[in-house]
Amino acid sequence: MPTIQDVAKHAGVSVATVSRVLNNPSSVAELTRKKVELSIQELDYSPNILGRNLRNAKSRMLLVLLPKISNQFYLKIVEGIEEKALEYGYNILLCQTHSKLEREKVYFDLLKNQLAAGAITMDPTIDRKTLINIAKRYPFVQCSEYVNAKNLPYVTIDSELAAYQVTKYLLKQGHQRIGLINVSEYFLYARDRKKGYLRALEEFHIEPEEGWFYSANDVSLESGQQVMRSLLNKKQDLTAVFAVSDMLAIGALKELNTRGIDVPNEMAVVGFDKIEFTSITYPSLTTVAQPMYKMGEISVDMLIKKIQGEKVEDIVLEHELIIREST
């Protein structure tokens, strides 16, 4: 692998001149600059970007924190983040925290050591106190899940309104007994979506029964199937189920199909997110579409502004109810 010294020797200039061509080309005479650039091309020399960043006390790396990449919800957001970051001349580093504090610390240390310029967090399990403290010193943006705090702007949708609208849609279809497959209410989106669900029921003068609610251990197909099984075993005579995540809804569909329960004639099912799998389930899944790719793009725009010291406002995007065969 050629070094900067090899380039200098090939071009017949000093190492300092090569360094100036790489870091501040306008400071070098055109003839000399072209000679160095030709040597770089002929030797196929690649500068040590990390070393250059360290010397300049800056990084072109953005951290993207998420609990697990296996959750399909994050994939489209990450695509949007990556494409927009490249437009700005940044790369991204995906950081799976697995909801562990020790992993979070490793990634936060990258910011402290100037190995990353800023971070986008999509991790609802992240330690809130730590996040608020580190955002006082380093550029941070929240995407989807968020906490209300100074210096922590977010891009998201109105989860409460979306849940209200989808529950109201089910009620207008004649469903009176609607189950809710939720997750821990530690998470803001779980609290907001339950609020929207309850608001719609209240508007239709329906008092939900305790047996209509069930909380999954995590957001996965397996948990969705397990929760659906538990709801059916309780014999609550439900005619519809609203799951706060498509992954949970797809798991619920699997359990209903296994038991031979006709969807939607015997049980309607609604999810939330509009991940790609929802169009190929049997039956295809009615869901709330989040503009995931756009959320990713906007989160990068916001983060770059933060890095540049500009003021950044919170952004709430529009959602859309996608009606399919499961209702």
C-alpha positions in Angstrom: 0.0 0.0 0.0 1.6 3.4 -1.1 2.3 6.0 1.6 2.3 9.8 1.5 6.1 9.6 1.3 5.8 7.5 -1.8 3.5 10.1 -3.4 6.0 12.9 -2.5 8.9 11.0 -4.0 7.0 10.1 -7.2 5.9 13.7 -7.7 9.2 15.2 -6.7 7.8 17.4 -3.9 7.9 17.4 -0.1 5.5 15.4 2.1 4.2 18.8 3.4 3.2 19.8 -0.2 1.3 16.5 -0.7 -0.4 17.1 2.6 -1.5 20.6 1.5 -2.9 19.2 -1.7 -5.0 16.8 0.3 -6.1 19.2 2.9 -6.1 22.7 1.3 -5.5 22.3 -2.4 -6.2 26.0 -3.2 -3.0 26.9 -1.2 -0.8 25.0 -3.8 0.2 26.3 -7.2 -1.8 24.7 -10.0 1.1 23.1 -11.8 2.4 21.5 -8.5 -1.1 20.5 -7.5 -1.8 18.7 -10.8 1.6 16.9 -10.6 0.7 15.6 -7.1 -2.8 14.6 -8.1 -1.4 12.6 -11.0 1.0 10.8 -8.7 -1.9 10.0 -6.3 -3.9 8.6 -9.2 -1.0 6.6 -10.7 0.0 5.1 -7.3 -3.7 4.5 -6.3 -3.0 6.3 -3.0 -5.7 6.5 -0.4 -5.1 9.0 2.4 -5.7 7.9 6.0 -9.0 9.6 6.6 -9.2 8.7 10.2 -5.8 10.1 10.9 -6.6 13.3 8.9 -9.8 13.7 10.9 -7.9 13.3 14.2 -5.4 15.9 13.2 -8.1 18.3 12.1 -10.1 17.6 15.3 -13.2 16.7 13.3 -14.9 13.6 11.9 -17.1 12.8 8.9 -18.8 9.9 10.7 -22.4 10.0 12.0 -23.6 7.4 14.6 -27.0 5.8 14.1 -28.2 4.2 17.4 -30.9 1.6 17.3 -31.7 -1.4 19.5 -31.6 -4.1 16.8 -31.3 -3.9 13.0 -33.5 -7.1 12.8 -36.6 -4.9 13.4 -37.8 -4.1 9.8 -39.1 -0.7 10.9 -35.6 0.7 11.1 -34.4 -0.4 7.6 -36.1 2.3 5.5 -35.1 5.0 8.0 -31.5 3.8 7.8 -31.6 3.9 4.0 -32.8 7.5 4.2 -30.1 8.4 6.7 -27.3 6.9 4.7 -28.3 8.5 1.3 -28.7 11.9 2.9 -25.4 11.6 4.9 -23.5 10.7 1.7 -24.9 13.9 0.1 -23.3 15.9 2.9 -20.0 13.9 2.6 -20.5 11.9 5.7 -20.5 8.2 6.4 -22.7 6.4 9.0 -21.9 3.8 11.6 -24.8 1.6 12.7 -24.7 1.0 16.4 -26.9 -1.8 17.8 -27.2 -1.2 21.5 -29.3 -4.3 22.3 -30.7 -2.1 25.1 -27.5 -2.4 27.1 -26.0 0.5 28.9 -22.4 -0.7 28.4 -22.9 -0.7 24.7 -24.3 2.8 24.7 -21.2 4.0 26.6 -18.9 2.5 23.9 -20.8 4.5 21.2 -21.0 7.7 23.3 -17.2 7.4 23.8 -16.8 7.7 20.0 -18.3 11.2 20.3 -16.2 12.1 23.3 -13.0 11.0 21.4 -14.0 13.0 18.3 -14.3 9.9 16.2 -17.9 10.8 15.3 -19.4 14.2 14.5 -22.8 13.6 15.9 -25.5 10.9 16.4 -29.1 10.0 15.5 -30.9 7.8 18.0 -33.8 5.6 17.1 -33.4 3.6 20.3 -36.5 3.8 22.6 -34.6 1.9 25.3 -31.7 4.3 25.6 -31.0 5.7 29.0 -32.8 9.0 29.1 -30.7 10.7 31.7 -27.5 9.8 30.0 -28.9 10.9 26.6 -30.0 14.3 28.0 -26.6 14.9 29.5 -24.5 14.0 26.5 -26.7 16.0 24.2 -25.7 19.1 26.1 -22.1 18.6 24.8 -22.5 16.8 21.4 -24.9 17.1 18.4 -27.8 14.7 18.8 -31.1 14.2 17.0 -33.9 11.8 17.8 -35.8 9.9 15.2 -39.3 8.4 15.9 -39.1 7.8 19.6 -38.1 10.9 21.6 -37.9 12.6 25.0 -38.8 16.2 25.4 -35.6 18.0 26.4 -33.5 21.0 25.5 -30.8 20.4 22.8 -32.6 17.2 21.8 -34.7 17.9 18.6 -36.7 15.1 17.1 -38.5 14.1 13.9 -41.5 11.9 14.4 -45.3 11.5 13.6 -48.3 12.1 15.9 -48.7 8.5 17.2 -51.7 9.4 19.3 -53.6 10.9 16.4 -52.7 8.0 14.1 -53.9 5.4 16.7 -57.1 7.4 17.3 -57.8 7.5 13.5 -57.2 3.8 13.0 -59.3 2.8 16.0 -62.1 5.1 14.8 -61.9 3.4 11.4 -62.5 0.0 13.1 -65.4 1.4 15.1 -67.0 2.8 12.0 -66.8 -0.6 10.5 -69.0 -1.8 13.3 -66.4 -3.3 15.7 -67.4 -2.8 19.3 -64.8 -5.1 21.0 -61.3 -4.1 19.9 -58.2 -5.6 21.5 -54.9 -3.7 21.9 -51.6 -5.4 21.5 -49.1 -3.0 23.0 -45.6 -3.0 24.5 -44.3 -1.6 27.8 -45.6 1.9 28.5 -42.1 2.9 29.4 -41.9 3.8 25.7 -43.6 7.1 24.6 -45.0 5.5 21.4 -46.7 2.8 23.4 -48.3 5.4 25.7 -49.4 7.7 22.9 -50.9 4.9 20.8 -52.9 3.6 23.8 -54.1 7.1 24.4 -55.3 7.4 20.8 -57.0 4.0 21.0 -58.8 4.9 24.3 -59.8 8.4 22.9 -61.6 6.8 20.0 -63.4 4.2 22.2 -64.5 7.0 24.6 -65.9 9.0 21.6 -68.0 6.0 20.7 -69.1 5.6 24.4 -67.4 2.2 24.7 -65.8 1.3 28.0 -62.9 -1.1 27.4 -62.5 -4.2 29.5 -59.3 -5.1 31.2 -59.0 -8.3 29.2 -58.8 -6.3 25.9 -55.2 -5.2 26.6 -52.1 -7.2 26.4 -48.5 -6.1 26.5 -45.8 -8.0 24.5 -42.3 -8.5 26.0 -40.7 -7.1 22.8 -41.5 -6.1 19.3 -41.2 -9.4 17.4 -43.2 -11.8 15.3 -43.0 -14.4 18.1 -44.3 -12.0 20.7 -47.2 -10.9 18.5 -48.2 -14.6 18.0 -47.9 -15.3 21.7 -50.0 -12.2 22.7 -52.7 -13.1 20.1 -52.8 -16.6 21.6 -53.3 -15.2 25.0 -56.1 -12.9 23.9 -57.9 -15.7 22.2 -57.5 -18.0 25.2 -59.1 -15.3 27.4 -62.3 -15.7 25.3 -63.0 -11.9 25.2 -65.1 -12.2 22.1 -63.0 -9.6 20.3 -63.8 -8.8 16.7 -60.7 -6.7 15.9 -57.2 -6.2 17.2 -55.0 -3.1 16.9 -51.2 -3.9 17.3 -48.9 -0.9 17.9 -46.3 -2.4 15.5 -46.5 -4.3 12.2 -44.2 -7.0 13.6 -46.7 -7.7 16.4 -49.6 -7.6 13.9 -47.9 -10.1 11.6 -47.3 -12.4 14.5 -51.0 -12.1 15.5 -52.0 -12.9 11.9 -49.9 -16.1 12.0 -51.7 -17.3 15.2 -55.1 -16.5 13.7 -54.2 -18.4 10.5 -52.9 -21.3 12.5 -56.2 -21.6 14.4 -58.3 -21.3 11.2 -59.9 -18.0 12.2 -61.0 -16.0 9.2 -59.4 -12.6 8.8 -61.2 -10.2 8.5 -64.6 -11.8 8.7 -64.1 -13.3 12.2 -61.2 -11.0 13.4 -59.9 -7.8 11.8 -56.2 -6.9 12.3 -54.5 -3.6 12.1 -50.8 -2.8 12.5 -48.6 0.3 12.6 -45.5 1.4 10.5 -46.1 -0.1 7.0 -43.0 -2.2 6.8 -42.5 -4.0 3.5 -43.7 -7.4 4.7 -47.2 -6.0 5.3 -48.1 -6.1 1.6 -47.3 -9.9 1.3 -48.9 -11.3 4.4 -52.1 -13.4 4.2 -54.2 -11.4 4.1 -52.4 -8.2 3.4 -52.2 -6.0 6.5 -54.1 -2.8 7.1 -51.6 -0.4 8.8 -50.5 3.1 9.5 -47.8 4.3 7.2 -44.9 6.2 8.7 -42.8 8.2 6.2 -39.7 6.2 7.3 -37.3 7.1 4.5 -38.2 10.8 4.8 -37.7 10.6 8.5 -34.2 9.3 8.0 -33.4 12.1 5.5 -34.8 14.8 7.7 -32.9 13.5 10.8 -29.6 14.0 8.9 -30.6 17.5 7.7 -31.3 18.3 11.4 -28.1 16.8 12.6 -25.9 18.6 10.1 -27.5 21.9 11.2 -26.7 20.9 14.9 -23.1 20.2 13.9 -22.9 23.6 12.2 -24.2 25.3 15.4 -27.6 26.2 13.9 -30.9 26.2 15.8 -33.0 23.1 15.0 -36.7 22.8 15.6 -38.7 19.6 16.2 -40.6 18.2 13.2 -43.8 16.2 13.1 -44.6 14.5 9.8 -47.8 13.3 8.3 -48.9 9.7 8.5 -51.4 7.7 6.3 -53.9 4.9 7.0 -53.3 2.1 4.5 -56.5 0.0 4.1 -55.9 -3.6 3.0 -57.4 -7.1 3.2 -57.1 -7.6 7.0 -59.9 -5.3 7.7 
